[in-house]
Every structure is written in structure tokens, then in C-alpha cells.
Amino acid sequence: MTEISDVQQQRESALVQRVVASFAGAPDARTRELVEALTRHVHGFLRETRLTEDEWKRTIDFLTAVGHITDDRRQEFILLSDVLGASMQTITINNAARANATEATVFGPFFVEGSPEVGLGGDVAGGAAGEPCWVEGTVTGTDGRPVPGARVEVWEADADGLYDVQYGDDRVTGRGHLHADDEGRYRLWAVTPTPYPIPDDGPVGELLRATGRDPMRAAHLHLMVQAAGYRTLVTHVFPRHDPYLESDSVFGVRDSLIVDVQQQLPNTATPDGRDVTGPWARISFDLVLAPAT
């Protein structure tokens, strides 16, 4: 790297100081803290890498493309945050370890408000392709006490690796919610999670290809659990032995969230008496909520 003269370094440093100083009058202290830190880090990146003007323009074009492809069904900026590990780092910071509380992981870009209520033992698959999978467990606090009535939201991709919103029609499949019973127990039918690629037909996909990274996500089932007095939990369960556990494209895997999937032979009796033709599976996963404060 070409040696940078003292005069050049002084000019660059002076510019950083001028920009940071421009935010001194921000009326909100937190806003000031954020923009000042962002300025220092952005300028630090520019100076460390000696970014060229062509590279700067390509970066602006890339971010513009991320914005253009984003709509009410696809959030490319969340996807970009995910593949850079920024989403997981933010989650890690904001969900500090608390006793035996279940670890949080990425929200992902495919959550949709207004999922159907399926009730205890209901079917969130809603006709989605895939092997039927019985999911059950308990919701407790870190003190071990049940959390009756906790709202458990579930969403997942189908066996073809697609969420309902990716089909472009009005189907509602692979998502739903229910409430835990008086003993904090929840149970539902879903489909056995399968690995799938994140959407890679846009600028984030181009970034992954340019850096030699795989777009595959480890198979998982999304869970969001809410209850008064407890921190909202957004987490996944990951089937053990999935080939992408070590290379999940959004860095969402936590060892504590890896579960055994118990495969069931055809004609094996189901927990609720449901008639299932062909093989099915079952997953048991207990959810532990941290207190809100």
C-alpha cells in the first residue's frame, strides 16, 4: 500500500472531525451518539480501504438496487443485514443471556402480520407441501413456572423451500399462531423443516456469488413467543444433522436450538389421533422466556 503522507492524513482526519462536529446540535442525545459513531466508522472504513471513486459509485448503485427490489413482500435490506451478520449481532446485543432463557435468533424477511389462529393441536401448514411434523413443548419462565396463555407464532418454508409470500398469490400456508394451555403447553402440526436458499436473484445474491458464499439456510422452524411480563422471544428450531448448520447464510444457528427430529413410520399412531398417510415426524422443544426487565 502506498504510504500516506502526514499532510494527507491531517486533511482526512480534519474532515472527519468537521463532519462529526456538525451533529453537535442534535436535540436528541441518542441520535447524536448514533450519527457521530456512524460517521467515525464510515470514514474509518473509507480511509482503511482507500476506497476508489469507482468503488464508491458501485456501492451506491448496489444500495440503490437493494432499495428498488424491496417491496411489501420482500425486504432486501433485512436480507443484506442478515448475510452480513448485522441482524444476528443486533439480536445478540439486545437479548442478553438470562439464566436458562431460550436463545433468540434472526427474525428473517418473511414474517407477515395477521396469521390465522389455529388453536392447540392445529395445523399451521395449511396445505403447504411437506412431511407432516408434530411440534410440542412447554412455555415457562426462567423460574420454571408455566406461562399459561403465551402466544406462540409459527412460520416456515414448505418442502420446496418457499414461504407462502414468495408464490405471488394470496395463499396463506406455513404460518399460524396459538396460545399455550393453562400448564404452558403448546402443540401443533407443521411440516418437517427443510433447508432452502435465501432469495439470491437480487443484489444480495450477487454479493454472495462475488464473495464465494453459499445462499443456503439450515432447515428451521420460526417461533415467536409473547406473554405479558416477559421479553418477546424470536427463535428457531434446527434439525440435528442438517448439512448447513455450520454454514447457515445468515449466521442464525445456535447450538442450544438444535433439536432431534424423530421420524415416524407410516401407520404409527399420532399424538392427537390424526390420520396421516405415509411417514411423519415429531419435534419436542421447550421455550423459556426471560422476564421483561
C-alpha positions in Angstrom: 0.0 0.0 0.0 1.2 3.5 -0.9 2.5 5.4 2.1 0.1 8.2 3.1 1.8 11.5 3.9 1.3 13.3 7.1 -0.4 16.2 5.3 -2.8 13.8 3.6 -3.7 12.1 6.9 -4.2 15.5 8.6 -6.6 16.6 5.8 -8.6 13.3 6.1 -8.7 13.5 9.9 -9.8 17.1 9.8 -12.7 16.2 7.6 -13.9 13.5 9.9 -13.8 16.0 12.8 -15.8 18.6 10.9 -18.5 16.1 9.9 -18.7 14.7 13.5 -18.9 18.3 14.9 -21.8 19.1 12.5 -24.1 16.9 14.6 -23.2 18.6 17.9 -26.5 20.5 17.9 -28.7 17.4 17.6 -31.5 17.9 20.1 -31.7 14.1 20.9 -28.6 12.8 22.7 -29.1 9.2 21.3 -29.5 10.4 17.7 -26.3 12.4 18.2 -24.4 9.4 19.6 -25.5 7.2 16.7 -24.7 9.6 13.8 -21.4 10.6 15.3 -20.3 6.9 15.7 -21.6 6.1 12.3 -19.6 8.9 10.8 -16.4 7.8 12.5 -16.8 4.2 11.4 -17.8 5.0 7.8 -14.8 7.4 7.4 -12.6 4.8 9.1 -13.7 2.2 6.5 -13.1 4.6 3.6 -9.6 5.5 4.9 -8.6 2.0 5.8 -9.6 0.5 2.4 -8.6 3.6 0.4 -11.9 3.3 -1.4 -11.8 4.5 -5.0 -14.4 6.8 -6.5 -15.5 4.0 -8.9 -15.9 1.6 -5.9 -17.9 4.3 -4.1 -20.2 4.6 -7.1 -20.7 0.9 -7.4 -21.6 0.8 -3.7 -24.2 3.5 -4.2 -25.6 1.6 -7.2 -25.7 -1.6 -5.1 -27.6 0.0 -2.3 -30.0 1.7 -4.8 -30.7 -1.8 -6.3 -31.4 -3.1 -2.8 -34.0 -0.4 -2.4 -35.6 -0.9 -5.8 -36.2 -4.6 -5.3 -37.7 -4.1 -1.8 -41.4 -4.1 -1.6 -44.2 -5.1 0.8 -43.4 -8.8 0.2 -39.6 -8.7 0.0 -37.3 -6.9 2.3 -33.9 -6.9 0.6 -32.4 -4.6 3.3 -33.2 -7.1 6.0 -31.6 -9.8 3.8 -28.5 -7.7 3.4 -28.3 -7.2 7.2 -28.8 -10.9 7.6 -25.9 -12.0 5.3 -23.5 -9.5 6.9 -24.3 -10.9 10.3 -25.6 -7.5 11.4 -29.0 -8.9 12.2 -27.6 -11.6 14.5 -25.2 -9.1 16.2 -28.1 -6.8 16.9 -30.2 -9.7 18.3 -27.2 -10.9 20.4 -26.7 -7.4 21.9 -30.4 -6.9 22.7 -31.1 -10.3 24.1 -28.6 -10.6 26.8 -28.1 -14.1 28.3 -30.5 -14.5 31.2 -30.3 -17.8 33.2 -31.7 -20.6 31.1 -33.8 -18.4 28.7 -34.1 -19.8 25.2 -31.7 -18.0 22.8 -33.0 -15.6 20.2 -32.1 -15.6 16.6 -32.9 -13.8 13.4 -36.5 -12.6 12.6 -36.0 -13.1 8.8 -37.7 -11.3 5.9 -40.8 -13.5 5.6 -42.8 -12.8 8.7 -46.3 -11.5 7.9 -48.7 -10.0 10.4 -52.2 -11.4 10.7 -51.5 -15.1 10.6 -54.5 -17.4 11.2 -55.2 -18.7 14.7 -55.1 -22.5 14.5 -55.7 -23.4 18.2 -53.9 -26.0 20.3 -53.1 -29.0 18.1 -54.0 -27.1 15.0 -52.2 -27.2 11.6 -50.1 -24.3 10.6 -49.1 -26.0 7.3 -52.4 -25.0 5.7 -51.8 -27.3 2.8 -48.1 -26.5 2.4 -46.1 -29.2 0.7 -44.0 -31.3 3.1 -43.9 -34.2 5.6 -46.3 -33.7 8.5 -44.5 -32.8 11.7 -45.9 -32.8 15.2 -44.3 -30.0 17.3 -44.8 -29.8 21.0 -43.3 -28.4 24.2 -43.9 -26.1 27.1 -43.5 -22.4 27.7 -42.1 -21.4 31.0 -40.2 -18.6 32.7 -36.6 -18.8 33.8 -38.0 -19.7 37.2 -39.6 -22.9 35.7 -43.1 -21.8 36.2 -45.5 -22.3 33.3 -46.6 -19.3 31.2 -50.3 -20.0 30.5 -51.8 -18.3 27.5 -48.5 -17.4 25.9 -49.0 -16.6 22.3 -46.9 -18.9 20.1 -46.5 -17.8 16.4 -45.0 -20.2 13.9 -43.9 -19.7 10.3 -41.8 -21.8 7.9 -40.9 -22.6 4.3 -42.6 -25.6 2.6 -40.8 -28.7 1.3 -39.9 -26.8 -1.9 -38.0 -24.2 0.2 -40.5 -21.4 -0.3 -42.6 -19.3 2.0 -46.2 -18.5 1.1 -45.4 -14.9 0.3 -42.9 -16.0 -2.3 -45.5 -17.5 -4.6 -47.0 -14.2 -5.6 -50.6 -15.3 -5.0 -52.9 -15.0 -1.9 -52.2 -18.3 -0.3 -51.6 -18.5 3.4 -49.6 -21.6 4.3 -46.9 -22.5 6.7 -47.9 -19.9 9.3 -50.3 -19.6 12.2 -50.5 -18.9 15.9 -52.0 -20.4 19.0 -52.0 -19.9 22.8 -50.4 -22.2 25.4 -52.8 -24.0 27.7 -53.1 -23.4 31.5 -50.0 -25.5 32.1 -47.9 -23.6 29.5 -48.1 -26.5 27.0 -48.3 -25.9 23.2 -48.7 -28.3 20.3 -49.3 -28.1 16.6 -48.9 -29.7 13.2 -46.4 -28.2 10.8 -44.2 -29.7 8.1 -40.7 -31.1 8.7 -38.2 -28.2 8.2 -36.0 -28.4 5.1 -33.0 -26.3 4.0 -33.5 -23.7 1.3 -31.6 -20.8 -0.3 -32.3 -17.3 0.7 -33.6 -15.2 -2.3 -30.5 -14.8 -4.4 -31.9 -13.3 -7.6 -31.2 -9.8 -6.4 -28.3 -7.7 -5.3 -27.7 -9.7 -2.1 -27.4 -12.8 -4.2 -24.8 -11.0 -6.4 -22.9 -10.1 -3.3 -22.8 -13.8 -2.2 -21.7 -15.0 -5.5 -19.0 -12.3 -5.7 -17.6 -13.5 -2.3 -17.9 -17.2 -2.9 -20.6 -17.7 -0.3 -23.5 -20.3 -0.3 -27.0 -18.8 -0.1 -28.4 -21.9 1.8 -30.1 -21.6 5.1 -30.1 -24.5 7.5 -33.5 -26.1 7.9 -35.6 -24.4 10.6 -38.9 -23.5 12.0 -39.6 -20.0 13.2 -41.2 -19.4 16.6 -42.2 -16.1 18.2 -43.5 -16.2 21.8 -45.2 -13.4 23.5 -46.6 -13.1 27.0 -47.2 -10.2 29.4 -44.3 -9.6 31.8 -41.8 -11.4 29.6 -39.3 -10.5 26.8 -40.7 -11.4 23.4 -38.7 -14.3 22.1 -38.0 -14.8 18.4 -36.2 -18.0 17.8 -35.8 -21.1 15.5 -35.5 -24.8 15.9 -32.9 -26.5 13.7 -33.0 -30.2 12.9 -29.8 -32.0 14.0 -27.6 -33.3 11.3 -28.7 -30.7 8.8 -25.8 -30.2 6.3 -25.9 -26.4 6.6 -25.8 -26.0 10.3 -22.1 -24.8 10.1 -22.6 -22.5 7.1 -26.1 -21.0 7.6 -26.1 -18.0 5.3 -27.5 -15.6 7.9 -25.5 -16.9 10.9 -28.7 -17.8 12.8 -27.8 -21.2 14.2 -27.3 -21.6 18.0 -26.2 -24.9 19.4 -29.0 -24.7 22.0 -31.6 -24.5 19.3 -30.6 -27.7 17.5 -33.2 -30.5 18.1 -33.7 -34.1 17.3 -36.3 -34.9 14.6 -37.9 -38.2 15.4 -39.0 -39.9 12.2 -42.2 -42.0 12.4 -43.0 -44.9 10.2 -46.3 -45.0 8.2 -49.3 -46.1 10.2 -47.6 -45.0 13.5 -50.3 -43.6 15.8 -50.2 -39.8 16.0 -50.4 -37.9 19.4 -53.9 -36.5 18.6 -55.3 -39.3 16.5 -54.9 -37.5 13.2 -55.0 -39.9 10.3 -51.6 -39.4 8.4 -50.9 -41.5 5.4 -47.2 -42.0 4.9 -44.3 -41.1 7.2 -44.4 -38.2 9.6 -42.1 -36.7 12.2 -42.2 -35.1 15.7 -40.2 -32.4 17.4 -40.1 -31.6 21.1 -38.8 -28.1 22.1 -39.4 -26.3 25.3 -39.4 -22.5 25.3 -38.1 -20.5 28.2 -38.9 -16.8 28.4 -36.8 -14.2 30.1 -38.5 -11.5 32.3 -39.2 -8.2 30.6 -36.9 -6.3 32.9 
